[in-house]
Amino acid sequence: MNDKNYALAVKLRHQMHMYPEISNHETNTIKLICDFITKYTDFKPILMGKYFYIDYRINNGEYIAFRTDIDALPMDEYINLPHSSKNAGISHKCGHDGHAASMFAFLLEVAELKPHQNILFIFQHAEETGDGAKECVKLFDKYKVKEIFGYHNMSTFGFKQLGLIKGIAHLGSFGFEVKLTGRPSHASEPEKGVNPVFTFANLVANMEQLCEGTKYSIVQLQVGQEAYGINASDGVLRMTIRSDSDENLQKARDNIINFATKEAKKLNMKANFKISDYFPVAYNHSSSIDKLKIAGKNLGLQICNLPEPFRASEDFGVYTKVKKGAIFFLGNGEDYPSIHTAQYDFRDELIKLACDIYLQLLKI
C-alpha cells in the first residue's frame, strides 16, 4: 500500500484509540470510521444499527468478504501514549482499533486499484461479548459470499510473521451462571433455613467430571451477605467453560444444569441458569489457509505454523460455520506485551502488512 493511505489509516487508528467504546455501544466509533470513509473515498457505508458494511459490487457474481472488529475493552489505558484513551475505564487493549484501521487502509487501496472482484467489507461490533458476528452473519442471506477472511494481532510469535492454523484456530467458550435460592433463617438456627453454600461446594467438587473434555474457570462465587445473624439463603456461581468441541461445551452445560437442578430439588431450592458471551469454536478451512500461505509467500513473509489453537475465543467462528474462510494472525513479537494486558498497544506497522495480505487474497 502507498504511504499516503498508510498515514491516513494510522491517523484513524489513533483517533479510534483516543475515543474507545465497549461492545454494543460503538455509536461514535461507527461515526468516526464512516466519516473517514466518506471523506477519503466514494464508498457509501450501509448502516445496520450496531454495525455497518461496504458493498463493492462489480457484477452479479460471488463475493469475498472481509471482517474487522471495532469494539474496545472495559479496562483502563494504564500507559501514557500520544493517543491515550480519553474515556475512563475503556481502552483498545485488544487491538481492534488496528484491525479497523487495516480495513480502512484496504478500502483506500481498493478505491484506487478498482479490482474486478465483488467485495464485502464488514465492520463488526461486539466481538468481545460474542454478540456481533451472529448479527453480521445475516448478510450472508443477502449476498453470495463464497469466502471470508479476518485477522488478529498476537504476541506469541515473531514481529510481522504470518501466523496460520489449519482447523481449529480458537477454542469455543461461554459464560455460565448458576443461581440458587433457598430459605433464610437466624444464624443461630441454621436447621430452619436452606443455605445453598453446601450445594455450591458439591457442584464445584464435581466440576472435573461434569466438564469432561473442557477447560473451566470459576470466576465468581458469592453466597449470602456480611450479616452474621442471618443464615445465607441465596447465591450465585459464575464460570467460563471452553473447549475445542462445540459438542463438549453443550454436554458440560447440560451436565451442570442437570446436577444443580437435582441437588437443589433435594432441598427445595430454586435453581436458575444463564448463558452469556457464547463463542463457537473458530474453524479455519484448509483451502482458505492455503490461499493465505500463497499470499504470504508472494509478499516474502515468514510464515509461522502455529502449533495449537488459541485458548481465547473469537466470534469469527460464527462465519466459518456457514461459509469457508479463515482468520489469520500477525505477530507483535514474542516479547511484546500480550493483548488484554496493561502495557499493550497495537503496533501500527501491522496495518500495512494486513492490507497487503488482503490485496493479495483478491488475486488468488
ChimeraX attribute file (.defattr): number of C-alpha atoms within 10 A of each C-alpha:
attribute: neighborCount
match mode: 1-to-1
recipient: residues
	/A:1	15
	/A:2	10
	/A:3	9
	/A:4	10
	/A:5	18
	/A:6	23
	/A:7	14
	/A:8	16
	/A:9	26
	/A:10	22
	/A:11	16
	/A:12	22
	/A:13	25
	/A:14	20
	/A:15	18
	/A:16	29
	/A:17	29
	/A:18	21
	/A:19	21
	/A:20	29
	/A:21	26
	/A:22	23
	/A:23	21
	/A:24	19
	/A:25	15
	/A:26	22
	/A:27	14
	/A:28	13
	/A:29	23
	/A:30	23
	/A:31	12
	/A:32	15
	/A:33	22
	/A:34	20
	/A:35	13
	/A:36	15
	/A:37	19
	/A:38	12
	/A:39	10
	/A:40	15
	/A:41	16
	/A:42	10
	/A:43	16
	/A:44	13
	/A:45	20
	/A:46	13
	/A:47	14
	/A:48	10
	/A:49	11
	/A:50	18
	/A:51	23
	/A:52	18
	/A:53	20
	/A:54	17
	/A:55	17
	/A:56	20
	/A:57	14
	/A:58	14
	/A:59	10
	/A:60	9
	/A:61	12
	/A:62	16
	/A:63	22
	/A:64	19
	/A:65	21
	/A:66	21
	/A:67	22
	/A:68	25
	/A:69	28
	/A:70	29
	/A:71	32
	/A:72	29
	/A:73	22
	/A:74	19
	/A:75	16
	/A:76	18
	/A:77	25
	/A:78	14
	/A:79	11
	/A:80	9
	/A:81	12
	/A:82	7
	/A:83	14
	/A:84	21
	/A:85	23
	/A:86	14
	/A:87	15
	/A:88	12
	/A:89	15
	/A:90	21
	/A:91	31
	/A:92	30
	/A:93	24
	/A:94	22
	/A:95	27
	/A:96	27
	/A:97	29
	/A:98	31
	/A:99	27
	/A:100	25
	/A:101	30
	/A:102	29
	/A:103	25
	/A:104	30
	/A:105	28
	/A:106	25
	/A:107	24
	/A:108	25
	/A:109	20
	/A:110	16
	/A:111	15
	/A:112	9
	/A:113	10
	/A:114	12
	/A:115	15
	/A:116	13
	/A:117	16
	/A:118	20
	/A:119	21
	/A:120	22
	/A:121	21
	/A:122	26
	/A:123	26
	/A:124	25
	/A:125	31
	/A:126	25
	/A:127	25
	/A:128	23
	/A:129	22
	/A:130	24
	/A:131	19
	/A:132	24
	/A:133	23
	/A:134	16
	/A:135	16
	/A:136	21
	/A:137	18
	/A:138	11
	/A:139	13
	/A:140	16
	/A:141	8
	/A:142	8
	/A:143	17
	/A:144	16
	/A:145	19
	/A:146	15
	/A:147	19
	/A:148	23
	/A:149	23
	/A:150	20
	/A:151	21
	/A:152	19
	/A:153	26
	/A:154	24
	/A:155	18
	/A:156	17
	/A:157	19
	/A:158	19
	/A:159	20
	/A:160	20
	/A:161	20
	/A:162	26
	/A:163	26
	/A:164	24
	/A:165	23
	/A:166	21
	/A:167	16
	/A:168	19
	/A:169	29
	/A:170	27
	/A:171	26
	/A:172	28
	/A:173	29
	/A:174	23
	/A:175	20
	/A:176	20
	/A:177	19
	/A:178	20
	/A:179	20
	/A:180	24
	/A:181	20
	/A:182	20
	/A:183	18
	/A:184	18
	/A:185	18
	/A:186	14
	/A:187	15
	/A:188	11
	/A:189	12
	/A:190	15
	/A:191	11
	/A:192	13
	/A:193	18
	/A:194	21
	/A:195	25
	/A:196	26
	/A:197	20
	/A:198	11
	/A:199	18
	/A:200	23
	/A:201	11
	/A:202	14
	/A:203	17
	/A:204	15
	/A:205	11
	/A:206	13
	/A:207	16
	/A:208	14
	/A:209	11
	/A:210	20
	/A:211	22
	/A:212	15
	/A:213	17
	/A:214	20
	/A:215	16
	/A:216	19
	/A:217	12
	/A:218	14
	/A:219	12
	/A:220	11
	/A:221	16
	/A:222	13
	/A:223	18
	/A:224	17
	/A:225	12
	/A:226	8
	/A:227	9
	/A:228	11
	/A:229	11
	/A:230	17
	/A:231	22
	/A:232	25
	/A:233	20
	/A:234	22
	/A:235	19
	/A:236	20
	/A:237	19
	/A:238	18
	/A:239	16
	/A:240	19
	/A:241	21
	/A:242	28
	/A:243	24
	/A:244	23
	/A:245	17
	/A:246	18
	/A:247	13
	/A:248	18
	/A:249	24
	/A:250	12
	/A:251	17
	/A:252	24
	/A:253	18
	/A:254	14
	/A:255	17
	/A:256	21
	/A:257	16
	/A:258	13
	/A:259	15
	/A:260	22
	/A:261	18
	/A:262	14
	/A:263	18
	/A:264	20
	/A:265	11
	/A:266	9
	/A:267	15
	/A:268	13
	/A:269	22
	/A:270	16
	/A:271	19
	/A:272	14
	/A:273	17
	/A:274	10
	/A:275	14
	/A:276	14
	/A:277	16
	/A:278	20
	/A:279	28
	/A:280	27
	/A:281	29
	/A:282	27
	/A:283	26
	/A:284	25
	/A:285	21
	/A:286	15
	/A:287	13
	/A:288	19
	/A:289	20
	/A:290	15
	/A:291	18
	/A:292	25
	/A:293	21
	/A:294	15
	/A:295	22
	/A:296	21
	/A:297	13
	/A:298	11
	/A:299	13
	/A:300	9
	/A:301	15
	/A:302	15
	/A:303	17
	/A:304	17
	/A:305	13
	/A:306	16
	/A:307	11
	/A:308	14
	/A:309	19
	/A:310	17
	/A:311	15
	/A:312	12
	/A:313	26
	/A:314	25
	/A:315	26
	/A:316	32
	/A:317	27
	/A:318	21
	/A:319	24
	/A:320	22
	/A:321	15
	/A:322	12
	/A:323	16
	/A:324	18
	/A:325	27
	/A:326	32
	/A:327	28
	/A:328	22
	/A:329	23
	/A:330	25
	/A:331	21
	/A:332	24
	/A:333	18
	/A:334	13
	/A:335	11
	/A:336	18
	/A:337	17
	/A:338	20
	/A:339	18
	/A:340	16
	/A:341	14
	/A:342	15
	/A:343	14
	/A:344	19
	/A:345	25
	/A:346	24
	/A:347	17
	/A:348	21
	/A:349	15
	/A:350	21
	/A:351	25
	/A:352	23
	/A:353	19
	/A:354	27
	/A:355	23
	/A:356	19
	/A:357	19
	/A:358	20
	/A:359	18
	/A:360	17
	/A:361	18
	/A:362	15
	/A:363	11
	/A:364	10
